[in-house]
Amino acid sequence: MKRILWGILAALPLCAADVNTFSIVAYDPANGDCGVTVASKYFSVGAVVPWAEAGTGCVATQANVNVGYGPRGLELLRQGLTAKQVIDRLLADDTFPGKDGRQVAVIDAKGNVAAHTGPSAPTWAGDRQGKTWSAQGNILVGQQVPEAMGRAFEATPGELAEKLYAALKAGDDAGGDSRGKQSASMLVVRKGGGRNTNNDRYIYINVDDSPAPIPELRRLLDMNLGLLYSEQVGKLRTSGKLKEARDAAAKVVRYMPGANALVTLGIMDYELGDKPSALADFRKALELDPNVRRQFDAASAQPVPNTQPGRGTRLRAIVEDKEFLKQLFP
């Protein structure tokens, strides 16, 4: 029996280099965001498939993967080649074995879309394109996977990261990788859009090994977006854009719902003159965490208004509104 099993294994092709997966590359013409999201029955797919550079474009390299297609593709895009020209050059210069099994998709800085699925890519393999996106995969349950991804991308409103996630989930719901689930990744680039300073990675999240990678990717995406909008609240308010800061605070509540996020939103609503919304925000915060009241008590106890525009100073202005405070704490 062991000899038979070893014979079967010896006859199987070696697939260690294969990244059998489904992905979508896409571009947002409104703000220039470019991104890739991918899922696979493969460990740490985010370490191999997605490549992107703000102002340059994005690349997904998979199937019998040549990882060099990622950095080399971006280099060619920087030189001004179109997405189609990049793929043609990558294939022409590829001297490694297994080229007929490669799969690659590219979007350039102008939003041009191109893809290639080699004739020997593991079935089912193929790709579908829209005006601003390309969905592709191999060892899938069928063509319904990239087709479902495209429909979901087109139908989902909002920013690129949300559209990418909706597409990936639709591909997974349509059957995805026929071997099962293991990892997922998303990379979205925006000039200066990432957290902290001099960071173009607006979104970069990875689920390396999980029985449910798509829901985990959603959890990480919510956290990533919540932190990004948290940074925006302070920057927008400092620059005097109170309405925009309030909208960013609402996004924080959406993605990272919690008492402190609701208090921030309440402060913004109050400062914009919307006391009913502010009251509702603070009440929700108190329901989640009754200790929120201590923040109001501390602000009320300040002997002299602080000249610094911090949270305590902003709360003090609210606690001095006795009528409002009576409604909040009857």
C-alpha positions as CSV (number, residue, x, y, z in Angstrom):
1,M,0.0,0.0,0.0
2,K,2.8,2.5,0.9
3,R,4.5,1.7,-2.4
4,I,1.3,2.5,-4.3
5,L,0.8,5.8,-2.4
6,W,4.4,6.8,-3.1
7,G,3.9,6.0,-6.7
8,I,0.8,8.2,-6.9
9,L,2.5,11.1,-5.1
10,A,5.5,10.8,-7.4
11,A,3.2,11.1,-10.5
12,L,1.6,14.3,-9.3
13,P,2.9,17.6,-10.5
14,L,4.9,19.7,-8.0
15,C,2.7,22.7,-7.1
16,A,4.6,24.4,-4.3
17,A,5.0,27.5,-6.4
18,D,1.4,27.7,-7.4
19,V,-0.8,30.3,-5.8
20,N,-4.2,29.0,-6.7
21,T,-6.5,31.8,-5.9
22,F,-9.0,34.4,-6.8
23,S,-8.2,38.1,-6.8
24,I,-9.4,41.5,-8.1
25,V,-7.3,44.5,-9.0
26,A,-9.1,47.8,-9.3
27,Y,-8.7,51.6,-9.7
28,D,-10.8,54.5,-8.4
29,P,-10.8,57.3,-11.0
30,A,-12.3,59.7,-8.4
31,N,-9.2,59.9,-6.3
32,G,-6.5,57.7,-7.9
33,D,-6.7,54.8,-5.3
34,C,-5.4,51.5,-6.7
35,G,-5.7,48.2,-5.0
36,V,-5.6,44.4,-4.9
37,T,-7.5,41.9,-2.8
38,V,-7.0,38.2,-2.9
39,A,-8.0,34.9,-1.2
40,S,-6.7,31.4,-1.5
41,K,-6.2,28.0,0.0
42,Y,-2.5,28.9,0.4
43,F,-0.5,30.1,3.4
44,S,0.0,33.9,3.6
45,V,-1.2,34.8,0.1
46,G,-0.6,38.4,0.8
47,A,3.2,37.8,0.8
48,V,3.1,36.8,-2.8
49,V,0.2,38.1,-4.9
50,P,-0.6,41.8,-4.3
51,W,1.7,44.6,-5.4
52,A,0.9,48.3,-5.7
53,E,2.5,51.7,-5.6
54,A,0.7,55.0,-5.3
55,G,0.7,57.0,-8.6
56,T,2.1,54.0,-10.4
57,G,-0.5,51.1,-10.5
58,C,-1.1,47.6,-9.1
59,V,-0.2,44.1,-10.0
60,A,-1.6,40.7,-9.0
61,T,0.7,37.7,-9.9
62,Q,-0.6,34.2,-9.2
63,A,-1.2,30.6,-10.5
64,N,2.2,29.1,-11.3
65,V,3.5,32.4,-9.8
66,N,6.6,34.3,-10.7
67,V,6.8,36.6,-7.8
68,G,9.2,38.8,-9.7
69,Y,6.2,40.0,-11.9
70,G,5.2,42.2,-8.9
71,P,8.3,44.4,-8.5
72,R,9.2,44.2,-12.2
73,G,5.7,45.1,-13.2
74,L,5.7,48.2,-11.0
75,E,9.1,49.2,-12.4
76,L,7.8,48.9,-16.0
77,L,4.7,51.0,-15.0
78,R,7.0,53.7,-13.6
79,Q,8.7,53.8,-17.0
80,G,5.3,54.7,-18.6
81,L,4.3,51.4,-20.1
82,T,0.6,50.7,-20.3
83,A,-0.9,47.7,-18.4
84,K,-1.1,45.6,-21.6
85,Q,2.5,46.5,-22.5
86,V,3.7,45.5,-19.0
87,I,2.1,42.1,-19.3
88,D,3.6,41.6,-22.7
89,R,7.0,42.5,-21.5
90,L,6.8,40.3,-18.3
91,L,5.9,37.3,-20.4
92,A,8.5,38.0,-23.1
93,D,11.3,38.4,-20.5
94,D,10.2,35.4,-18.4
95,T,12.9,32.6,-18.6
96,F,11.7,30.6,-15.7
97,P,9.9,27.2,-16.1
98,G,6.1,27.1,-16.0
99,K,5.4,30.3,-17.9
100,D,2.4,28.9,-19.6
101,G,0.8,28.4,-16.2
102,R,1.1,32.1,-15.1
103,Q,-1.8,34.4,-14.3
104,V,-1.3,38.1,-13.9
105,A,-3.4,41.3,-13.9
106,V,-2.2,44.9,-14.1
107,I,-3.7,48.4,-13.8
108,D,-1.6,51.4,-14.7
109,A,-1.7,54.9,-13.4
110,K,-4.2,56.0,-16.0
111,G,-6.6,53.2,-15.1
112,N,-5.9,51.0,-18.1
113,V,-6.7,47.3,-17.2
114,A,-5.1,44.2,-18.6
115,A,-4.9,40.5,-17.6
116,H,-3.4,37.2,-18.8
117,T,-4.3,33.6,-18.0
118,G,-1.8,31.1,-19.4
119,P,-3.2,28.0,-21.2
120,S,-1.7,25.7,-18.6
121,A,-3.0,27.6,-15.5
122,P,-4.8,25.0,-13.3
123,T,-8.5,24.7,-14.2
124,W,-10.9,26.3,-13.7
125,A,-8.8,29.4,-14.7
126,G,-9.8,32.6,-16.3
127,D,-10.3,36.3,-15.9
128,R,-13.0,38.9,-16.5
129,Q,-12.6,42.7,-16.9
130,G,-14.7,45.9,-16.3
131,K,-13.9,49.5,-17.0
132,T,-11.8,49.9,-13.8
133,W,-11.2,46.3,-12.6
134,S,-10.0,42.8,-13.5
135,A,-11.1,39.7,-11.6
136,Q,-9.2,36.4,-12.1
137,G,-8.5,33.1,-10.5
138,N,-7.4,29.5,-11.0
139,I,-8.4,26.1,-9.4
140,L,-11.8,27.7,-9.0
141,V,-15.2,26.1,-8.9
142,G,-16.0,27.8,-12.2
143,Q,-16.3,31.1,-14.2
144,Q,-19.1,32.2,-11.8
145,V,-16.4,33.3,-9.3
146,P,-14.9,36.2,-11.3
147,E,-18.2,37.1,-12.8
148,A,-19.8,37.4,-9.3
149,M,-16.8,39.5,-8.2
150,G,-17.3,41.9,-11.0
151,R,-21.0,42.3,-10.4
152,A,-20.4,42.9,-6.7
153,F,-17.7,45.5,-7.4
154,E,-19.9,47.4,-9.7
155,A,-22.9,47.3,-7.4
156,T,-21.1,48.4,-4.2
157,P,-21.0,52.1,-3.4
158,G,-18.3,53.9,-1.4
159,E,-14.6,53.8,-1.4
160,L,-12.4,51.4,-3.3
161,A,-11.6,49.2,-0.2
162,E,-15.3,48.5,0.4
163,K,-15.8,47.7,-3.3
164,L,-12.8,45.3,-3.3
165,Y,-14.0,43.6,-0.1
166,A,-17.5,43.1,-1.6
167,A,-16.0,41.6,-4.7
168,L,-13.8,39.2,-2.7
169,K,-16.7,38.1,-0.5
170,A,-18.9,37.6,-3.6
171,G,-16.2,35.4,-5.1
172,D,-16.0,33.4,-1.9
173,D,-19.8,33.0,-1.8
174,A,-19.8,31.8,-5.4
175,G,-17.4,29.0,-4.4
176,G,-14.0,30.5,-4.6
177,D,-11.0,28.3,-4.5
178,S,-12.2,24.7,-5.1
179,R,-9.7,23.4,-2.5
180,G,-11.0,25.4,0.4
181,K,-10.0,28.5,2.4
182,Q,-6.9,29.6,4.2
183,S,-5.7,33.2,3.7
184,A,-6.7,36.6,2.4
185,S,-5.1,40.0,1.8
186,M,-5.9,43.5,0.8
187,L,-3.6,46.3,-0.3
188,V,-4.8,49.8,-1.3
189,V,-2.4,52.6,-2.0
190,R,-3.0,56.4,-1.8
191,K,-0.4,59.1,-1.9
192,G,0.1,60.1,1.8
193,G,-3.1,58.3,2.7
194,G,-1.7,55.7,5.2
195,R,-1.4,56.0,8.9
196,N,1.3,58.2,10.5
197,T,3.7,60.1,8.2
198,N,4.9,59.5,4.6
199,N,2.9,56.3,4.2
200,D,1.2,55.5,0.9
201,R,-0.3,52.2,2.1
202,Y,-3.8,53.3,2.8
203,I,-4.9,49.7,3.5
204,Y,-2.6,46.8,4.1
205,I,-4.1,43.8,5.9
206,N,-3.3,40.1,5.9
207,V,-5.0,37.0,7.2
208,D,-2.2,34.4,6.8
209,D,-3.8,31.2,8.2
210,S,-7.5,31.0,9.2
211,P,-10.4,28.6,8.6
212,A,-12.5,31.7,7.9
213,P,-10.2,34.3,6.2
214,I,-12.9,36.5,4.6
215,P,-14.7,37.4,7.9
216,E,-11.4,38.0,9.5
217,L,-10.3,40.2,6.7
218,R,-13.6,42.2,7.3
219,R,-12.7,42.6,10.9
220,L,-9.2,43.9,10.1
221,L,-10.6,46.2,7.4
222,D,-13.0,47.7,9.9
223,M,-10.1,48.4,12.3
224,N,-7.9,49.8,9.6
225,L,-10.5,52.2,8.3
226,G,-11.6,53.1,11.8
227,L,-8.0,54.2,12.7
228,L,-7.6,56.1,9.4
229,Y,-10.8,58.1,10.0
230,S,-9.8,58.7,13.6
231,E,-6.6,60.4,12.4
232,Q,-8.7,62.4,9.9
233,V,-11.0,63.8,12.7
234,G,-8.2,65.6,14.4
235,K,-6.6,66.9,11.2
236,L,-9.8,68.2,9.8
237,R,-10.9,69.8,13.0
238,T,-7.5,71.5,13.4
239,S,-7.8,72.9,9.9
240,G,-11.3,74.3,10.7
241,K,-13.3,71.8,8.6
242,L,-15.8,70.9,11.3
243,K,-18.4,69.4,9.0
244,E,-15.8,67.1,7.3
245,A,-14.4,66.2,10.8
246,R,-17.9,65.3,11.9
247,D,-18.4,63.0,8.9
248,A,-15.1,61.4,9.7
249,A,-16.1,60.9,13.3
250,A,-19.3,59.2,12.0
251,K,-17.1,56.8,10.0
252,V,-15.2,55.9,13.1
253,V,-18.4,55.0,14.9
254,R,-19.3,52.9,11.9
255,Y,-16.1,50.9,11.7
256,M,-15.0,50.9,15.4
257,P,-18.2,51.4,17.4
258,G,-17.5,52.2,21.0
259,A,-18.3,54.6,23.7
260,N,-15.3,56.9,23.1
261,A,-16.1,57.1,19.4
262,L,-19.7,58.1,20.2
263,V,-18.5,60.8,22.6
264,T,-16.3,62.3,19.9
265,L,-19.2,62.2,17.5
266,G,-21.4,63.8,20.1
267,I,-19.0,66.6,20.7
268,M,-18.8,67.2,16.9
269,D,-22.6,67.3,16.6
270,Y,-22.9,69.7,19.5
271,E,-20.3,72.0,18.1
272,L,-22.1,72.1,14.8
273,G,-25.3,73.1,16.6
274,D,-27.1,69.7,16.2
275,K,-28.0,69.2,19.9
276,P,-30.6,66.4,19.3
277,S,-28.0,64.3,17.5
278,A,-25.4,65.1,20.1
279,L,-27.8,64.0,22.8
280,A,-28.5,60.7,21.0
281,D,-24.8,60.1,20.6
282,F,-24.0,60.7,24.3
283,R,-26.9,58.5,25.4
284,K,-25.7,55.6,23.2
285,A,-22.2,56.1,24.6
286,L,-23.6,55.9,28.2
287,E,-25.5,52.7,27.3
288,L,-22.3,51.1,26.1
289,D,-20.3,52.3,29.1
290,P,-21.9,54.1,32.1
291,N,-18.4,55.3,33.1
292,V,-18.6,57.8,30.2
293,R,-20.3,60.1,32.8
294,R,-16.9,60.5,34.5
295,Q,-15.6,62.4,31.5
296,F,-18.4,65.0,31.9
297,D,-17.8,65.1,35.7
298,A,-14.1,65.7,35.2
299,A,-14.8,68.5,32.6
300,S,-17.2,70.1,35.0
301,A,-14.6,70.0,37.8
302,Q,-12.0,72.0,35.9
303,P,-11.6,75.3,37.8
304,V,-10.5,77.4,34.8
305,P,-11.2,76.6,31.1
306,N,-8.2,75.2,29.5
307,T,-6.9,77.2,26.6
308,Q,-5.8,74.1,24.7
309,P,-8.5,72.7,22.4
310,G,-8.6,69.2,23.9
311,R,-11.4,66.9,24.6
312,G,-11.8,68.1,28.2
313,T,-12.2,71.7,27.1
314,R,-14.7,70.8,24.5
315,L,-16.7,68.8,27.0
316,R,-16.6,71.7,29.5
317,A,-18.5,73.9,27.0
318,I,-21.2,71.2,26.9
319,V,-21.5,70.8,30.7
320,E,-21.9,74.5,31.0
321,D,-25.1,74.1,29.0
322,K,-27.3,73.3,31.9
323,E,-30.5,72.7,29.9
324,F,-28.6,70.2,27.7
325,L,-27.0,68.5,30.7
326,K,-30.4,68.1,32.4
327,Q,-31.7,66.2,29.3
328,L,-28.6,64.0,29.3
329,F,-28.5,63.3,33.0
330,P,-32.2,63.8,34.2
